[in-house]
Amino acid sequence: MSKRCLSEENPMRRINFAMIGHGFMGKAHSYALLATPFFFKTGFEPVRKVIVGRNAEKAKQAAESFGWEEYSTDWREVVRRPDIDAVAIVTPPNTHAAIAIAAADAGKHIFCEKPFTITLDEARQTVKAVQRSGVKHMLGFNYRRVPALGLAKQLVQSGRLGRIYHFRAVYLQDWIMDPLFPRIWKLTRAIGGSGSHHELNAHIIDLALYLVGKIDRLVGVEETFIKERPSVADSDKLSTMLTAESSLSEMEQVDVDDTTAFLTRFECGAMGTFESTRFAAGRRNHNRVEVNGSKGSVYFDLEFMNRLQYYNADDPDDVPGFRSIQVNEGCHPYIDHWWPPGHAIGYENTFVNQYADFLQAIAEDTIPEPGFEVGLENQKVLEAVTKSIAEDRWVDID
């Protein structure tokens, strides 16, 4: 990475970002790159240099809307540019490996959205590429950057929950329940890897790795409730609504899951349950995690993201029960960079927190978390579930 100091009075170094992809995640990442210097002093000023999209008009519009200096339709040329220091990958999963490997070979630091890759082989190749080049690399599992889950991690690590017995998590949505909802790219195995499994279970698998540790073995089930859906010309928009005319379009087979659930045993001896679905009516983005130990429990619900529920088994008999902790004190993870106590932060701020950690790791020459090696472990679990379902048996994580 080139080192460009602005002046002795303002020694903050510029770090030029290229972002491959745009849309929903592009907006979240653009906001984070803009806001990070306002709240975190990492020594770097992230510069939104160039944004890349397949369609020139859409890429230009994204550059104007999100505040990027330039736009391009050629990611291969962009990742080789000498004025680019870091690459943010926010494209569909089937492109992650190729872009990340090319960026690593060009010596660029890499921030890649989840899920890591489509296949385990791609994940291994990508890990080898970043290890070979020595660049910094990080995956966008932004829920690790929710202060309440950071506090849960501290409670587990400190031993305040005792020996961990259970991890359970659900990630529930309902946005594709309409049988006439089109077969967008997220409902195509070759692009998304799978359905709710890759998109949603990847998140809660990461939280399991973060809070409890590695998974030893598992068994899974899945179901696709809507077997055919209308084809769609423009798969970039998740909110595509069919008109009476377009509802007569050609029907296509759906080759991904609508829901996947699995049971696990962790290396530490704990048991785990995981469930993802896009068919939970009324659940827009319900992500709930619970950890039970010999000395207490915690649970977290993303719909109340500034709160952590904590139970201490040593509480007196006359006042037992869960306590609701408002996680916005200065002693809580990340909060000292934000607002005074009692002021909540939102979903978008988790992206700021993770870019702050990414930039800090570059500045201090440390390893960001979660790195691509963690993504490889996540991919092992994803594929083991798929194998378990195909073979109808328990599968070891090799």
Long-range contacts (C-beta under 8 A, 24 or more apart in sequence): 1-85, 1-86, 1-107, 1-109, 1-362, 2-82, 2-83, 2-85, 6-45, 11-43, 12-37, 12-43, 12-44, 12-45, 13-43, 13-44, 13-45, 14-44, 14-45, 14-47, 15-44, 15-45, 15-46, 15-47, 15-85, 15-86, 15-359, 15-362, 16-47, 16-49, 16-83, 16-84, 16-85, 16-86, 17-46, 17-47, 17-48, 17-49, 17-84, 17-85, 17-86, 17-87, 17-88, 18-49, 18-50, 18-51, 18-52, 18-75, 18-78, 18-79, 18-81, 18-84, 18-86, 18-87, 18-88, 18-108, 19-48, 19-50, 19-51, 19-52, 19-68, 19-87, 19-88, 19-90, 20-52, 20-75, 20-78, 20-79, 20-87, 20-88, 20-89, 20-90, 20-91, 20-95, 20-99, 21-52, 21-53, 21-89, 21-90, 21-91, 21-92, 22-51, 22-53, 22-58, 22-59, 22-62, 22-66, 22-90, 23-62, 23-90, 23-236, 24-238, 25-90, 25-113, 25-140, 26-51, 26-62, 26-66, 26-90, 27-65, 27-66, 28-348, 28-351, 29-88, 29-90, 29-111, 29-140, 29-351, 29-355, 30-66, 30-67, 30-68, 31-66, 31-348, 31-351, 31-352, 32-348, 32-351, 32-352, 32-354, 32-355, 33-88, 33-355, 34-67, 35-349, 35-352, 36-352, 36-355, 36-356, 36-359, 39-337, 39-338, 39-352, 39-356, 40-337, 40-352, 40-356, 40-359, 40-360, 42-356, 42-359, 42-360, 42-362, 42-363, 43-359, 43-363, 44-359, 44-362, 44-363, 46-86, 46-355, 46-359, 49-83, 49-84, 50-78, 50-81, 50-84, 52-78, 58-236, 75-99, 75-102, 76-102, 79-103, 79-106, 79-108, 80-106, 84-108, 85-109, 86-110, 86-111, 86-362, 87-111, 88-112, 89-113, 90-140, 92-185, 92-191, 92-192, 93-117, 93-118, 93-191, 93-192, 93-193, 93-198, 94-118, 94-190, 94-191, 94-192, 94-193, 96-122, 96-126, 97-122, 97-123, 97-125, 97-126, 100-126, 100-129, 100-130, 100-137, 100-372, 101-125, 101-126, 101-129, 103-135, 104-129, 104-130, 104-132, 104-133, 104-135, 104-137, 105-129, 105-133, 107-133, 107-135, 108-135, 109-135, 109-136, 109-137, 109-358, 109-362, 110-135, 110-136, 110-137, 110-138, 111-137, 111-138, 111-139, 111-140, 111-355, 111-358, 112-137, 112-138, 112-139, 112-140, 112-372, 112-375, 113-139, 113-140, 114-139, 114-140, 114-141, 114-202, 114-203, 114-206, 114-375, 114-378, 115-193, 115-198, 115-199, 115-202, 115-375, 115-378, 115-379, 115-382, 116-202, 116-372, 116-375, 116-376, 116-378, 116-379, 117-193, 117-375, 117-379, 118-190, 118-193, 119-193, 119-379, 119-383, 120-376, 120-379, 120-380, 120-383, 123-372, 123-375, 123-376, 123-379, 124-376, 126-372, 126-375, 127-372, 127-373, 127-375, 127-376, 130-371, 130-372, 136-358, 136-361, 136-362, 136-367, 136-368, 137-368, 137-371, 137-372, 138-354, 138-357, 138-358, 138-361, 138-368, 138-369, 138-370, 138-371, 139-206, 139-370, 139-371, 139-372, 139-374, 139-375, 140-351, 140-354, 141-202, 141-203, 141-206, 141-207, 141-210, 141-370, 142-350, 142-351, 142-353, 142-354, 143-203, 143-206, 143-207, 143-287, 143-302, 143-350, 144-206, 144-207, 144-210, 144-354, 144-369, 144-370, 145-334, 145-350, 145-351, 145-353, 145-354, 145-357, 146-300, 146-302, 146-305, 146-350, 147-306, 147-327, 147-328, 147-332, 147-333, 147-334, 147-335, 147-345, 148-300, 148-305, 148-306, 148-307, 148-308, 148-325, 148-327, 149-207, 149-210, 149-211, 149-289, 149-300, 149-308, 150-332, 150-333, 150-334, 151-308, 151-325, 151-327, 151-332, 151-333, 152-211, 152-289, 152-291, 152-298, 152-300, 152-308, 153-210, 153-211, 153-333, 154-333, 155-296, 155-298, 155-310, 156-211, 156-212, 156-291, 156-293, 156-298, 159-295, 160-295, 160-296, 160-312, 161-291, 161-292, 161-293, 161-294, 161-295, 161-296, 161-297, 161-298, 162-293, 162-294, 162-295, 162-296, 162-313, 163-269, 163-293, 163-294, 163-295, 164-212, 164-266, 164-268, 164-269, 164-270, 164-291, 164-292, 164-293, 165-270, 165-271, 165-292, 165-293, 165-294, 166-270, 166-271, 166-272, 166-273, 166-290, 166-291, 166-292, 167-208, 167-211, 167-212, 167-264, 167-266, 167-270, 167-271, 167-272, 167-273, 167-289, 167-290, 167-291, 168-272, 168-273, 168-274, 168-289, 168-290, 169-204, 169-207, 169-208, 169-272, 169-273, 169-274, 169-275, 169-287, 169-288, 169-289, 169-290, 170-204, 170-274, 170-275, 170-276, 170-286, 170-287, 170-288, 171-196, 171-200, 171-201, 171-203, 171-204, 171-275, 171-276, 171-277, 171-286, 171-287, 172-275, 172-276, 172-277, 172-280, 172-283, 172-286, 172-287, 173-200, 173-277, 173-278, 173-280, 173-283, 173-284, 173-285, 173-286, 174-278, 174-279, 174-280, 174-281, 174-282, 174-283, 174-284, 175-238, 175-278, 175-284, 176-226, 176-258, 176-278, 176-279, 177-278, 177-279, 177-281, 179-226, 179-229, 180-229, 180-230, 180-242, 180-247, 181-229, 181-240, 181-242, 182-229, 182-230, 182-231, 182-232, 182-235, 182-240, 182-242, 182-249, 183-229, 183-230, 183-231, 183-232, 183-252, 183-254, 184-232, 184-235, 184-237, 184-238, 184-240, 185-235, 185-236, 186-238, 186-256, 187-229, 187-254, 187-256, 188-235, 188-255, 188-256, 189-255, 189-256, 192-256, 193-382, 194-256, 194-257, 194-260, 194-382, 194-386, 195-224, 195-256, 195-257, 195-258, 195-260, 195-278, 196-257, 196-258, 196-259, 196-260, 196-276, 196-277, 196-278, 197-222, 197-256, 197-257, 197-260, 197-276, 197-382, 197-385, 197-386, 198-382, 199-276, 200-276, 200-277, 200-278, 201-260, 201-262, 201-274, 201-276, 201-382, 201-385, 202-378, 202-382, 203-287, 204-274, 204-276, 204-287, 204-289, 205-274, 205-378, 205-381, 205-382, 206-370, 206-374, 206-378, 207-289, 208-264, 208-266, 208-272, 208-274, 209-370, 209-374, 209-377, 209-378, 210-370, 211-289, 211-291, 212-266, 212-268, 212-270, 212-272, 212-291, 213-266, 213-267, 213-268, 214-266, 214-267, 214-377, 214-397, 215-264, 215-265, 215-266, 215-267, 215-272, 215-381, 215-397, 216-264, 216-265, 216-266, 216-267, 216-396, 216-397, 217-264, 217-265, 217-394, 217-395, 217-396, 217-397, 218-262, 218-263, 218-264, 218-265, 218-381, 218-384, 218-385, 218-388, 218-394, 218-395, 218-397, 219-262, 219-263, 219-388, 219-393, 219-394, 219-395, 220-260, 220-261, 220-262, 220-263, 220-385, 220-386, 220-388, 220-389, 221-260, 221-261, 221-262, 221-389, 222-257, 222-259, 222-260, 222-261, 222-389, 223-257, 223-258, 223-259, 224-254, 224-256, 224-257, 224-258, 225-258, 225-259, 225-279, 226-254, 226-258, 227-253, 227-254, 228-252, 228-253, 228-254, 229-254, 260-385, 260-389, 262-385, 262-388, 264-381, 297-322, 305-346, 305-347, 306-344, 306-345
